[in-house]
């Protein structure tokens, strides 16, 4: 998967986290609010993993040695 695609996925995940927080803040039910905040945190974690994956992939150098 290309770095651009992975980073785009990270952006989408962060947007989902933002949306979940917005809905959580509007919710009157404390259980629903807690679940949505937990969901937002999970989206953020996945976005962070995707970002780290893209950075790791772009910093790797592939070396081939011929014996």
Long-range contacts (C-beta under 8 A, 24 or more apart in sequence): 3-54, 3-57, 3-58, 6-50, 6-51, 6-53, 6-54, 6-57, 7-50, 7-51, 7-54, 9-47, 9-50, 10-47, 10-48, 10-50, 10-51, 10-54, 11-47, 13-43, 13-44, 13-46, 13-47, 13-50, 14-43, 14-44, 14-47, 16-40, 16-43, 17-41, 17-43, 17-44, 17-47
